[in-house]
């Protein structure tokens, strides 16, 4: 009987943990999407975007990028962001020259996210001589613990300002304040990163 009670307690505990993991404050599934029209031929645009580990050639927020692992099935790139924002590691899942699309997932980044996937697509624009570029992402914002005596929370990157957001003020916030802000802030930062990337791509191709 004692063993059965212990088993029941363990099962109930696991159920509670599962519910908390799905509903804890600050844990949300999000999607972001940005697009831009560029005065250039699609093939010329794809030549830049399709070079998976050459993102530093067109994205002004990237200090440098390089291939760190390559085999028959996948290509992994390491991205170092400017202004000491940190490092991101991306794994290429699919690349199609015919459809001018690439899909990848992020295995590590400075941002408090998990299950982060992204897609870029190049297609002909609405008017002759133009190209439409779409950049979409999906991710889960990591939840944080409200218990002040619990483990330390996952802070945002250090530094005064990241894409117009005061990171130091965020990191000094209380846990309850962070749980209310994290989802909104993370979505804004990643959205702004996509916007900066596309704007700089346009500048490189149209200058």
PyMOL commands that set and color helices and strands:
alter all, ss='L'
color gray80, all
select helices_A, chain A and resi 2-23+42-49+52-57+167-171+175-206
alter helices_A, ss='H'
color red, helices_A
select strands_A, chain A and resi 28-38+62-70+75-81+87-96+101-108+113-124+131-141+161-162+165-166
alter strands_A, ss='S'
color yellow, strands_A
deselect
rebuild
show_as cartoon
